[in-house]
Amino acid sequence: GAGVSQSPSNKVTEKGKDVELRCDPISGHTALYWYRQSLGQGLEFLIYFQGNSAPDKSGLPSDRFSAERTGGSVSTLTIQRTQQEDSAVYLCASTPSTALPGELFFGEGSRLTVL
Amino acid sequence: DAKTTQPNSMESNEEEPVHLPCNHSTISGTDYIHWYRQLPSQGPEYVIHGLTSNVNNRMASLAIAEDRKSSTLILHRATLRDAAVYYCILRRGTGGFKTIFGAGTRLFVKA
Protein backbone atom coordinates (compact mmCIF):
# COMPACT_ATOMS: atom_id res chain seq x y z
CA GLY A 1 0.00 0.00 0.00
CA ALA A 2 0.96 3.63 -0.30
CA GLY A 3 0.66 4.56 3.35
CA VAL A 4 2.24 3.58 6.65
CA SER A 5 1.03 0.14 7.60
CA GLN A 6 0.80 -1.12 11.18
CA SER A 7 -0.03 -4.56 12.48
CA PRO A 8 -1.83 -5.91 14.31
CA SER A 9 -4.58 -3.31 14.37
CA ASN A 10 -5.81 -4.76 17.64
CA LYS A 11 -4.03 -6.92 20.19
CA VAL A 12 -5.42 -8.26 23.44
CA THR A 13 -2.94 -9.91 25.74
CA GLU A 14 -2.61 -11.04 29.30
CA LYS A 15 -0.52 -9.26 31.86
CA GLY A 16 3.04 -10.54 31.82
CA LYS A 17 3.09 -11.62 28.18
CA ASP A 18 5.38 -10.12 25.55
CA VAL A 19 3.98 -8.37 22.49
CA GLU A 20 5.44 -7.22 19.19
CA LEU A 21 3.98 -4.41 17.12
CA ARG A 22 5.05 -3.90 13.54
CA CYS A 23 5.36 -0.81 11.38
CA ASP A 24 5.94 -0.73 7.62
CA PRO A 25 6.85 2.85 6.68
CA ILE A 26 6.33 4.40 3.29
CA SER A 27 8.99 3.17 0.90
CA GLY A 28 12.02 5.46 0.83
CA HIS A 29 11.19 7.25 4.07
CA THR A 30 14.36 7.49 6.12
CA ALA A 31 12.90 8.57 9.44
CA LEU A 32 10.51 6.54 11.58
CA TYR A 33 8.81 7.41 14.87
CA TRP A 34 6.85 5.50 17.48
CA TYR A 35 4.31 7.20 19.72
CA ARG A 36 1.98 5.96 22.42
CA GLN A 37 -1.50 7.40 22.93
CA SER A 38 -3.44 6.50 26.04
CA LEU A 39 -7.20 6.93 26.01
CA GLY A 40 -8.15 10.58 25.66
CA GLN A 41 -4.55 11.75 25.79
CA GLY A 42 -2.07 13.29 23.38
CA LEU A 43 0.80 11.51 21.67
CA GLU A 44 3.71 10.45 23.84
CA PHE A 45 7.04 10.19 21.99
CA LEU A 46 8.74 6.81 22.40
CA ILE A 47 11.59 6.41 19.92
CA TYR A 48 12.95 7.86 16.67
CA PHE A 49 15.04 6.21 13.93
CA GLN A 50 16.90 8.15 11.26
CA GLY A 51 18.69 6.15 8.59
CA ASN A 52 21.67 4.27 9.98
CA SER A 53 22.15 6.60 12.94
CA ALA A 54 21.70 5.41 16.50
CA PRO A 55 18.03 5.74 17.44
CA ASP A 56 16.82 8.33 19.93
CA LYS A 57 15.35 6.15 22.66
CA SER A 58 14.79 8.92 25.15
CA GLY A 59 11.03 8.45 25.26
CA LEU A 60 10.91 4.75 26.08
CA PRO A 61 9.17 4.55 29.48
CA SER A 62 11.05 1.53 30.85
CA ASP A 63 13.51 -1.17 29.90
CA ARG A 64 10.55 -3.43 29.08
CA PHE A 65 10.18 -1.41 25.89
CA SER A 66 12.53 -1.82 22.94
CA ALA A 67 12.42 -1.22 19.23
CA GLU A 68 14.47 -2.07 16.22
CA ARG A 69 14.46 -1.14 12.60
CA THR A 70 15.84 -3.69 10.17
CA GLY A 71 17.38 -2.66 6.87
CA GLY A 72 16.25 0.89 7.35
CA SER A 73 12.66 -0.09 6.66
CA VAL A 74 10.35 -2.19 8.84
CA SER A 75 10.32 -1.48 12.56
CA THR A 76 9.19 -3.62 15.46
CA LEU A 77 8.25 -2.29 18.88
CA THR A 78 8.51 -4.95 21.58
CA ILE A 79 6.96 -4.72 25.01
CA GLN A 80 8.10 -7.38 27.46
CA ARG A 81 6.14 -8.51 30.52
CA THR A 82 3.21 -6.28 29.64
CA GLN A 83 1.40 -4.37 32.35
CA GLN A 84 -2.13 -2.98 32.35
CA GLU A 85 -0.78 0.56 32.10
CA ASP A 86 0.74 -0.37 28.73
CA SER A 87 -2.77 -0.45 27.28
CA ALA A 88 -2.87 2.25 24.61
CA VAL A 89 -2.79 2.89 20.90
CA TYR A 90 0.73 2.70 19.51
CA LEU A 91 1.22 4.93 16.48
CA CYS A 92 4.00 4.81 13.94
CA ALA A 93 4.94 7.66 11.61
CA SER A 94 7.49 8.07 8.85
CA THR A 95 8.88 11.02 6.96
CA PRO A 96 11.01 11.14 3.83
CA SER A 97 13.91 13.36 4.74
CA THR A 98 15.71 15.33 7.37
CA ALA A 99 16.92 17.95 4.93
CA LEU A 100 13.61 19.71 5.46
CA PRO A 101 11.11 18.76 8.14
CA GLY A 102 8.58 17.28 5.84
CA GLU A 103 5.21 16.11 6.97
CA LEU A 104 4.81 13.09 9.17
CA PHE A 105 2.76 10.26 7.73
CA PHE A 106 0.99 8.23 10.40
CA GLY A 107 -0.36 4.73 10.37
CA GLU A 108 -3.74 3.87 11.83
CA GLY A 109 -2.15 2.53 14.98
CA SER A 110 -2.10 -0.71 16.93
CA ARG A 111 -4.51 -0.82 19.84
CA LEU A 112 -3.06 -2.83 22.71
CA THR A 113 -5.23 -4.04 25.56
CA VAL A 114 -3.55 -5.74 28.51
CA LEU A 115 -5.94 -7.69 30.69
CA ASP B 1 12.91 20.44 23.11
CA ALA B 2 10.75 23.37 22.16
CA LYS B 3 7.21 23.10 23.45
CA THR B 4 3.84 24.36 22.32
CA THR B 5 0.77 25.28 24.32
CA GLN B 6 -2.78 25.15 23.05
CA PRO B 7 -6.23 25.51 24.62
CA ASN B 8 -7.70 22.19 25.67
CA SER B 9 -10.87 22.66 23.66
CA MET B 10 -12.74 25.05 21.43
CA GLU B 11 -16.21 25.15 20.01
CA SER B 12 -17.44 26.47 16.68
CA ASN B 13 -20.63 26.64 14.71
CA GLU B 14 -20.83 24.95 11.36
CA GLU B 15 -20.04 27.18 8.39
CA GLU B 16 -18.22 29.70 10.57
CA PRO B 17 -14.46 30.36 10.59
CA VAL B 18 -12.36 28.85 13.36
CA HIS B 19 -9.10 30.26 14.70
CA LEU B 20 -7.03 27.75 16.65
CA PRO B 21 -4.17 29.41 18.57
CA CYS B 22 -0.79 27.99 19.50
CA ASN B 23 1.99 29.49 21.60
CA HIS B 24 5.60 28.46 21.07
CA SER B 25 7.61 31.09 22.90
CA THR B 26 10.82 29.00 22.96
CA ILE B 27 10.88 28.43 19.20
CA SER B 28 14.32 28.45 17.60
CA GLY B 29 15.26 29.87 14.22
CA THR B 30 15.36 26.46 12.56
CA ASP B 31 12.00 25.23 13.89
CA TYR B 32 9.14 24.79 11.45
CA ILE B 33 5.59 25.07 12.76
CA HIS B 34 3.44 22.09 11.81
CA TRP B 35 -0.24 21.41 12.38
CA TYR B 36 -1.85 17.98 12.40
CA ARG B 37 -5.33 16.83 13.16
CA GLN B 38 -6.61 13.56 14.50
CA LEU B 39 -10.09 12.36 13.71
CA PRO B 40 -11.69 9.81 16.06
CA SER B 41 -10.08 6.37 15.88
CA GLN B 42 -7.54 7.46 13.27
CA GLY B 43 -3.89 8.39 13.20
CA PRO B 44 -3.02 12.08 12.97
CA GLU B 45 -2.93 13.64 9.52
CA TYR B 46 -0.88 16.56 8.27
CA VAL B 47 -2.71 19.86 7.81
CA ILE B 48 -0.15 22.56 7.09
CA HIS B 49 3.28 23.86 8.01
CA GLY B 50 5.26 27.08 7.78
CA LEU B 51 8.44 28.83 8.85
CA THR B 52 7.93 32.59 8.81
CA SER B 53 5.38 33.57 6.22
CA ASN B 54 1.67 32.85 6.30
CA VAL B 55 0.68 29.76 4.35
CA ASN B 56 -2.47 28.63 2.62
CA ASN B 57 -3.50 25.26 1.30
CA ARG B 58 -6.74 23.52 0.42
CA MET B 59 -7.34 22.50 4.02
CA ALA B 60 -6.51 25.61 6.01
CA SER B 61 -4.42 28.73 6.46
CA LEU B 62 -1.57 29.27 8.88
CA ALA B 63 -0.90 32.70 10.27
CA ILE B 64 2.50 33.10 11.96
CA ALA B 65 3.26 36.01 14.28
CA GLU B 66 6.11 38.26 13.28
CA ASP B 67 8.20 37.15 16.26
CA ARG B 68 7.23 33.51 15.53
CA LYS B 69 6.28 32.92 19.14
CA SER B 70 2.71 32.12 18.24
CA SER B 71 0.67 30.93 15.31
CA THR B 72 -2.97 30.42 14.40
CA LEU B 73 -4.54 27.71 12.30
CA ILE B 74 -7.54 29.06 10.42
CA LEU B 75 -10.32 26.85 9.13
CA HIS B 76 -12.31 29.16 6.89
CA ARG B 77 -15.65 27.37 7.13
CA ALA B 78 -15.96 24.70 9.78
CA THR B 79 -17.85 21.56 8.89
CA LEU B 80 -18.92 18.70 11.12
CA ARG B 81 -16.08 16.66 9.61
CA ASP B 82 -13.58 19.14 11.05
CA ALA B 83 -14.38 18.01 14.58
CA ALA B 84 -11.06 16.57 15.69
CA VAL B 85 -8.05 17.12 17.93
CA TYR B 86 -5.65 19.65 16.40
CA TYR B 87 -1.96 19.49 17.29
CA CYS B 88 0.54 22.29 16.83
CA ILE B 89 4.14 21.01 16.91
CA LEU B 90 7.64 22.22 16.12
CA ARG B 91 9.98 20.29 13.84
CA ARG B 92 13.63 21.23 13.59
CA GLY B 93 14.96 22.01 10.15
CA THR B 94 18.45 20.62 10.52
CA GLY B 95 19.94 17.47 11.90
CA GLY B 96 18.26 14.51 13.50
CA PHE B 97 15.39 15.34 15.78
CA LYS B 98 12.57 13.87 17.73
CA THR B 99 9.16 15.45 17.45
CA ILE B 100 7.11 16.12 20.55
CA PHE B 101 3.33 16.45 20.52
CA GLY B 102 1.36 18.26 23.19
CA ALA B 103 -2.22 17.53 24.21
CA GLY B 104 -3.70 19.48 21.31
CA THR B 105 -7.01 21.31 21.04
CA ARG B 106 -10.21 19.33 20.75
CA LEU B 107 -12.49 21.18 18.33
CA PHE B 108 -16.24 20.71 18.68
CA VAL B 109 -18.39 21.80 15.74
CA LYS B 110 -22.07 22.45 16.28
CA ALA B 111 -24.62 22.07 13.52
Boltz contact constraints between the chains, C-beta under 6 A:
constraints:
  - contact:
      token1: [A, 42]
      token2: [B, 101]
      max_distance: 6.0
  - contact:
      token1: [A, 42]
      token2: [B, 102]
      max_distance: 6.0
  - contact:
      token1: [A, 42]
      token2: [B, 103]
      max_distance: 6.0
  - contact:
      token1: [A, 42]
      token2: [B, 104]
      max_distance: 6.0
  - contact:
      token1: [A, 43]
      token2: [B, 101]
      max_distance: 6.0
  - contact:
      token1: [A, 45]
      token2: [B, 98]
      max_distance: 6.0
  - contact:
      token1: [A, 45]
      token2: [B, 100]
      max_distance: 6.0
  - contact:
      token1: [A, 48]
      token2: [B, 98]
      max_distance: 6.0
  - contact:
      token1: [A, 50]
      token2: [B, 96]
      max_distance: 6.0
  - contact:
      token1: [A, 53]
      token2: [B, 96]
      max_distance: 6.0
  - contact:
      token1: [A, 56]
      token2: [B, 98]
      max_distance: 6.0
  - contact:
      token1: [A, 91]
      token2: [B, 43]
      max_distance: 6.0
  - contact:
      token1: [A, 101]
      token2: [B, 32]
      max_distance: 6.0
  - contact:
      token1: [A, 101]
      token2: [B, 91]
      max_distance: 6.0
  - contact:
      token1: [A, 101]
      token2: [B, 93]
      max_distance: 6.0
  - contact:
      token1: [A, 103]
      token2: [B, 46]
      max_distance: 6.0
  - contact:
      token1: [A, 106]
      token2: [B, 43]
      max_distance: 6.0
  - contact:
      token1: [A, 106]
      token2: [B, 44]
      max_distance: 6.0
  - contact:
      token1: [A, 107]
      token2: [B, 43]
      max_distance: 6.0
  - contact:
      token1: [A, 108]
      token2: [B, 43]
      max_distance: 6.0
  - contact:
      token1: [A, 109]
      token2: [B, 43]
      max_distance: 6.0
